[in-house]
Amino acid sequence: MGCDSRYEYIYKFVSTANWDPADMMGGLQAGDKYLDFGKLYVAKFDADFTGEWIDLATVANGTTITAVRGSGSLSTAPITYTVTDSNEQFWNTRLLADIAGGTPMDRPEWGGVNPRNGEVYMTLTNNTSRRVADPANPRVYFDNDTDGDGVGDAGSQGNVNGHVIRWREDGSDPAATSFEWDIYLFGAEDDDIDNPNVNLSGLTAENVLSSPDGLWFSEKTGVLYIQTDDGAFTDTTNCMLVAAVPGEVGDGAEVDVDNTAGGAGVVRTKVGALGTLRRLLVGPIESEITGLTESPDGKALFINIQHPGEDGSNAAPTSSWPYPLTGGGFGNPAAGEMPNAGNRPRSATIVLTRIDGGLIGQ
């Protein structure tokens, strides 16, 4: 599980009960069986590219911490907190993760398990408050256009474009308390292609992306789908869905990331081999691509398009998706294609199939 805020943590819950296939349709009763009893862990990513799962139940009663908390950033006033109950791991989880020594991450959001090898992937959407780099969150840099107008402005500093981390549990055991890790993918914009300290994954104009958010593996093909929820790259393109065929943890190399320009010095990380990564679709203006699944035969993808035209208004719409614009088409103002005020934009689910009716991603 990811806690989608700046400097928050990655967790896993290991149920006391082992899975019984007879509970497949067990509903709430099965939920009670598997979720009422177990261990809740926070992830700690070490500099040698191993990590550990720290059991939050091991945080002792009476432990006191002075922590900076609030609004998903490290910029608010510190609070002093004392653990008084062994169950506080379930209702003051973030604070116990602070005490336990988890690694604060850059907005961990969606996670998925590679069906081909059991490795786990987690998106780290971005963190424009990051000023100190560490191996698992190794970039602090400046982006000079964050309002989407294509013109340099006050910009933003930190991990502006996000990344995807992955790990392999020891022995490929989901209940293991240690793991190996690397970073599968670093987001970057097209103006960062030639900057080796930002474009660590070697992206090109054909597959650049920013702010990975949704993440899902196809059980049929093993293809990894990554969806973006971006505000930094929209001066160039809208949010998108990319498809990837990744390798495995450790298939890349260690690199030194020079964050001197961003004020965070040099930090060593491990970058995974990119494998195949291709842009599959681009969404309408001011939308987020989020949530997808496939038909049981793997021949159709269902993809959610959320809040298109969110910056517009009834009086001045910026989109009329999924309805065509006035002048036809879906978004070329130079050709007279403007939002149709008679059709407000709507969130929707689209269905993607191959023309030949074949398996998606094969």
C-alpha positions as CSV (number, residue, x, y, z in Angstrom):
1,M,0.0,0.0,0.0
2,G,1.1,3.5,-0.7
3,C,0.3,6.6,1.3
4,D,-0.2,9.3,-1.4
5,S,1.3,12.4,0.3
6,R,4.7,14.0,0.2
7,Y,7.2,12.3,2.5
8,E,4.9,9.4,3.4
9,Y,5.5,5.7,3.4
10,I,5.0,2.3,1.7
11,Y,3.3,-0.3,3.8
12,K,2.4,-4.0,3.6
13,F,0.0,-6.0,5.7
14,V,0.6,-9.7,6.1
15,S,-2.5,-11.6,7.2
16,T,-2.2,-14.2,10.0
17,A,-4.5,-16.5,8.0
18,N,-3.2,-18.2,4.9
19,W,-5.3,-17.9,1.8
20,D,-7.9,-20.6,1.1
21,P,-9.3,-20.6,-2.5
22,A,-12.7,-21.7,-1.0
23,D,-13.0,-18.1,0.2
24,M,-13.0,-16.6,-3.3
25,M,-16.6,-15.5,-3.0
26,G,-16.6,-15.2,0.8
27,G,-17.5,-11.5,0.9
28,L,-17.3,-9.6,4.2
29,Q,-16.8,-12.8,6.2
30,A,-13.7,-13.6,4.2
31,G,-12.6,-10.0,4.7
32,D,-12.8,-10.4,8.4
33,K,-10.9,-13.6,8.3
34,Y,-7.9,-12.1,6.4
35,L,-7.8,-8.5,7.5
36,D,-8.7,-8.5,11.2
37,F,-5.5,-10.2,12.2
38,G,-2.0,-9.8,10.9
39,K,1.1,-7.6,10.9
40,L,1.5,-4.1,9.4
41,Y,4.9,-3.2,8.2
42,V,6.6,0.0,6.9
43,A,9.3,-0.2,4.2
44,K,12.9,1.0,4.9
45,F,15.0,1.3,1.7
46,D,18.7,1.1,2.5
47,A,21.6,2.6,0.6
48,D,23.0,-0.9,-0.3
49,F,19.8,-1.5,-2.4
50,T,18.4,-3.9,0.2
51,G,15.5,-3.1,2.4
52,E,13.6,-4.2,5.4
53,W,9.9,-4.3,6.5
54,I,9.6,-2.9,10.0
55,D,6.8,-4.3,12.1
56,L,4.9,-1.3,13.5
57,A,3.8,-3.4,16.5
58,T,7.4,-3.3,17.7
59,V,7.2,0.4,18.5
60,A,7.0,0.4,22.3
61,N,4.4,2.1,24.4
62,G,5.8,5.3,25.9
63,T,8.0,6.1,22.9
64,T,8.0,9.8,22.3
65,I,8.8,11.6,19.0
66,T,9.0,15.2,17.9
67,A,7.9,15.1,14.3
68,V,7.0,17.5,11.6
69,R,3.6,16.6,10.4
70,G,0.7,18.0,8.3
71,S,-0.5,18.8,4.8
72,G,1.7,16.1,3.3
73,S,4.9,18.1,3.6
74,L,7.8,18.7,5.9
75,S,7.2,22.4,6.2
76,T,4.8,22.7,9.2
77,A,5.6,23.1,12.9
78,P,6.8,20.0,14.8
79,I,4.5,18.2,17.2
80,T,5.4,15.9,20.1
81,Y,3.7,12.6,20.2
82,T,3.8,9.7,22.7
83,V,2.7,6.1,21.9
84,T,0.2,4.9,24.5
85,D,-1.5,1.9,23.0
86,S,-0.3,-1.1,21.0
87,N,-3.1,-0.6,18.5
88,E,-2.0,2.9,17.6
89,Q,-0.3,1.4,14.5
90,F,-3.7,1.2,13.0
91,W,-4.9,4.7,13.6
92,N,-1.8,6.8,13.9
93,T,0.1,4.8,11.3
94,R,2.1,7.7,9.9
95,L,3.5,8.7,13.3
96,L,4.5,5.1,14.2
97,A,6.2,4.9,10.8
98,D,8.2,8.0,11.7
99,I,9.3,6.4,14.9
100,A,10.0,3.0,13.3
101,G,12.4,4.6,10.8
102,G,10.6,4.0,7.5
103,T,11.9,5.8,4.4
104,P,9.8,8.9,3.6
105,M,8.8,8.6,-0.1
106,D,7.7,10.9,-3.0
107,R,3.9,10.3,-2.9
108,P,3.6,6.5,-3.2
109,E,0.3,5.8,-4.9
110,W,-0.5,2.6,-6.9
111,G,1.2,-0.7,-6.5
112,G,1.2,-3.9,-8.6
113,V,2.7,-7.3,-8.6
114,N,4.4,-8.6,-11.8
115,P,2.6,-11.9,-12.5
116,R,5.7,-13.2,-14.3
117,N,8.1,-13.1,-11.3
118,G,6.3,-11.8,-8.2
119,E,8.2,-8.5,-8.0
120,V,6.3,-5.5,-6.7
121,Y,6.1,-2.1,-8.3
122,M,5.0,1.2,-6.8
123,T,4.5,4.6,-8.4
124,L,6.0,7.7,-6.7
125,T,4.0,10.4,-8.4
126,N,6.2,13.4,-7.6
127,N,7.4,15.6,-4.7
128,T,7.9,19.3,-5.2
129,S,8.8,19.7,-1.6
130,R,11.8,17.4,-1.7
131,R,15.1,19.1,-0.9
132,V,17.2,16.3,0.5
133,A,17.9,13.3,-1.8
134,D,18.3,9.6,-0.7
135,P,19.0,6.5,-2.8
136,A,15.3,5.6,-3.1
137,N,14.3,9.2,-3.9
138,P,17.5,10.4,-5.5
139,R,16.5,13.5,-7.6
140,V,16.2,17.2,-6.6
141,Y,16.1,19.4,-9.7
142,F,14.4,22.5,-11.1
143,D,11.6,22.5,-13.6
144,N,11.2,25.9,-15.3
145,D,7.7,25.6,-16.5
146,T,5.0,24.4,-14.1
147,D,1.9,26.4,-15.2
148,G,1.6,24.6,-18.5
149,D,1.8,27.6,-20.8
150,G,5.1,26.5,-22.5
151,V,7.0,29.6,-21.2
152,G,9.6,29.4,-18.4
153,D,8.3,30.7,-15.1
154,A,9.0,30.6,-11.4
155,G,8.9,26.8,-11.9
156,S,9.2,24.1,-9.2
157,Q,12.0,22.3,-7.5
158,G,12.2,18.8,-6.1
159,N,11.3,15.5,-7.8
160,V,9.0,17.2,-10.2
161,N,8.4,14.2,-12.6
162,G,8.3,11.2,-10.2
163,H,9.6,7.6,-10.6
164,V,8.6,4.0,-10.2
165,I,10.4,1.9,-7.6
166,R,10.3,-1.9,-7.4
167,W,11.5,-4.7,-5.1
168,R,11.8,-8.5,-4.8
169,E,11.0,-10.0,-1.5
170,D,13.7,-12.4,-0.2
171,G,12.9,-15.9,-1.4
172,S,10.0,-14.4,-3.4
173,D,8.0,-14.8,-0.2
174,P,5.3,-12.2,0.2
175,A,5.7,-12.5,4.0
176,A,9.5,-11.9,4.0
177,T,10.8,-9.1,6.1
178,S,13.7,-8.1,3.8
179,F,14.0,-7.4,0.1
180,E,16.2,-6.1,-2.8
181,W,15.2,-3.0,-4.7
182,D,16.0,-0.7,-7.6
183,I,14.2,2.1,-9.5
184,Y,12.6,0.8,-12.7
185,L,11.6,4.2,-14.3
186,F,12.3,7.9,-13.8
187,G,9.8,10.3,-15.3
188,A,11.3,13.1,-17.4
189,E,10.0,15.8,-19.8
190,D,11.3,16.3,-23.4
191,D,13.4,19.3,-22.4
192,D,15.2,17.0,-19.9
193,I,16.2,14.3,-22.4
194,D,19.8,15.5,-22.6
195,N,20.2,16.0,-18.8
196,P,21.6,12.7,-17.4
197,N,20.8,13.7,-13.8
198,V,17.1,14.0,-14.6
199,N,16.6,11.5,-17.5
200,L,18.2,8.6,-15.7
201,S,16.1,6.1,-17.6
202,G,17.2,7.3,-21.1
203,L,13.7,8.2,-22.2
204,T,13.2,9.6,-25.7
205,A,10.7,11.9,-27.4
206,E,8.5,8.8,-28.1
207,N,8.1,7.7,-24.5
208,V,8.8,10.6,-22.1
209,L,6.3,10.8,-19.3
210,S,5.8,12.6,-16.0
211,S,4.0,11.9,-12.7
212,P,3.4,8.1,-12.9
213,D,0.2,7.5,-10.9
214,G,-1.8,4.5,-11.8
215,L,0.0,1.2,-12.2
216,W,-1.4,-2.2,-13.3
217,F,-0.2,-5.5,-14.7
218,S,-2.1,-7.6,-17.2
219,E,-2.5,-11.2,-16.0
220,K,-2.8,-12.3,-19.6
221,T,0.4,-10.8,-21.0
222,G,2.5,-9.5,-18.1
223,V,2.4,-6.0,-19.7
224,L,2.8,-3.2,-17.2
225,Y,0.5,-0.2,-17.8
226,I,1.4,3.1,-16.2
227,Q,-1.0,6.0,-16.1
228,T,-0.1,9.7,-15.4
229,D,-1.6,12.4,-13.3
230,D,0.5,15.4,-14.2
231,G,0.7,19.1,-13.9
232,A,4.3,19.7,-15.0
233,F,4.4,18.2,-18.5
234,T,1.0,19.6,-19.7
235,D,2.7,22.5,-21.6
236,T,3.8,19.7,-24.0
237,T,1.2,17.0,-23.9
238,N,-1.8,15.7,-21.9
239,C,-1.8,12.9,-19.3
240,M,-1.2,9.5,-20.9
241,L,-1.1,5.7,-20.7
242,V,2.1,3.9,-21.4
243,A,2.8,0.2,-21.8
244,A,6.0,-1.5,-20.6
245,V,7.6,-4.9,-20.7
246,P,10.0,-4.7,-17.7
247,G,12.8,-7.0,-16.7
248,E,13.7,-7.7,-13.1
249,V,15.2,-6.1,-10.1
250,G,19.0,-5.7,-10.4
251,D,19.1,-5.8,-14.2
252,G,20.4,-2.2,-14.5
253,A,23.4,-0.4,-13.0
254,E,24.4,1.9,-10.1
255,V,24.7,5.6,-11.0
256,D,25.6,8.8,-9.2
257,V,23.0,11.5,-9.5
258,D,24.4,15.0,-9.3
259,N,21.8,17.2,-7.6
260,T,24.3,20.1,-7.0
261,A,22.1,22.4,-9.0
262,G,19.1,21.5,-6.9
263,G,21.1,21.9,-3.7
264,A,21.0,18.3,-2.7
265,G,24.5,17.1,-3.6
266,V,25.4,13.7,-5.1
267,V,23.6,10.5,-4.2
268,R,24.1,7.0,-5.6
269,T,21.1,4.9,-6.7
270,K,20.4,1.8,-8.8
271,V,18.5,2.3,-12.1
272,G,16.8,-0.7,-13.7
273,A,17.0,-1.6,-17.4
274,L,14.0,0.1,-19.1
275,G,13.1,-2.8,-21.5
276,T,10.2,-1.9,-23.8
277,L,8.3,1.3,-22.9
278,R,5.8,2.8,-25.4
279,R,3.1,5.5,-25.3
280,L,-0.2,3.8,-25.9
281,L,-2.7,6.7,-25.7
282,V,-2.9,10.4,-24.7
283,G,-6.0,11.7,-22.9
284,P,-8.0,14.9,-23.5
285,I,-7.0,18.2,-22.1
286,E,-6.9,18.7,-18.3
287,S,-7.7,15.1,-17.6
288,E,-6.1,12.3,-15.5
289,I,-5.8,8.8,-16.8
290,T,-6.6,6.6,-13.8
291,G,-7.9,3.1,-13.4
292,L,-8.0,0.2,-15.9
293,T,-8.7,-3.4,-16.2
294,E,-9.0,-6.0,-19.0
295,S,-11.7,-8.4,-20.2
296,P,-11.2,-12.0,-19.1
297,D,-9.9,-13.0,-22.5
298,G,-7.4,-10.0,-22.5
299,K,-8.8,-8.7,-25.8
300,A,-10.2,-5.4,-24.4
301,L,-8.8,-2.7,-22.0
302,F,-11.2,-0.6,-20.0
303,I,-9.5,2.8,-19.2
304,N,-10.9,5.6,-17.1
305,I,-10.6,9.3,-18.2
306,Q,-11.2,11.5,-15.2
307,H,-12.2,15.2,-15.0
308,P,-11.4,16.3,-18.6
309,G,-11.4,20.1,-18.9
310,E,-11.2,20.5,-15.2
311,D,-9.8,24.1,-15.4
312,G,-12.7,25.3,-17.6
313,S,-16.2,26.6,-16.6
314,N,-19.7,26.5,-18.1
315,A,-19.1,30.0,-19.5
316,A,-15.6,29.2,-20.8
317,P,-15.2,25.5,-21.3
318,T,-11.7,24.1,-22.2
319,S,-13.1,20.8,-23.3
320,S,-16.2,19.1,-24.5
321,W,-14.8,15.6,-24.4
322,P,-16.0,13.0,-25.3
323,Y,-18.1,15.1,-27.6
324,P,-16.3,16.5,-30.7
325,L,-15.4,20.2,-30.7
326,T,-16.9,22.8,-32.9
327,G,-15.2,22.6,-36.2
328,G,-14.8,18.8,-35.8
329,G,-11.8,17.0,-34.2
330,F,-10.8,17.0,-30.6
331,G,-8.4,19.9,-29.9
332,N,-6.7,22.0,-32.6
333,P,-7.7,25.7,-32.0
334,A,-5.7,26.8,-35.0
335,A,-8.1,24.8,-37.2
336,G,-11.2,26.3,-35.4
337,E,-11.7,23.3,-33.2
338,M,-13.0,24.8,-30.0
339,P,-14.9,23.4,-27.0
340,N,-18.6,23.0,-27.7
341,A,-20.4,25.0,-25.0
342,G,-23.5,22.9,-25.6
343,N,-21.8,19.7,-24.4
344,R,-20.0,19.9,-21.1
345,P,-17.0,17.5,-20.6
346,R,-17.6,14.3,-18.8
347,S,-15.5,11.6,-17.1
348,A,-15.9,8.3,-18.9
349,T,-14.5,4.9,-19.4
350,I,-13.2,4.0,-22.9
351,V,-12.7,0.5,-24.3
352,L,-9.6,-0.2,-26.3
353,T,-9.4,-3.2,-28.7
354,R,-7.2,-4.3,-31.5
355,I,-8.5,-3.9,-35.0
356,D,-7.7,-7.6,-35.7
357,G,-9.5,-8.6,-32.4
358,G,-6.3,-10.1,-31.0
359,L,-4.8,-10.1,-27.5
360,I,-3.8,-6.6,-26.2
361,G,-0.1,-6.3,-25.8
362,Q,1.0,-9.3,-27.8
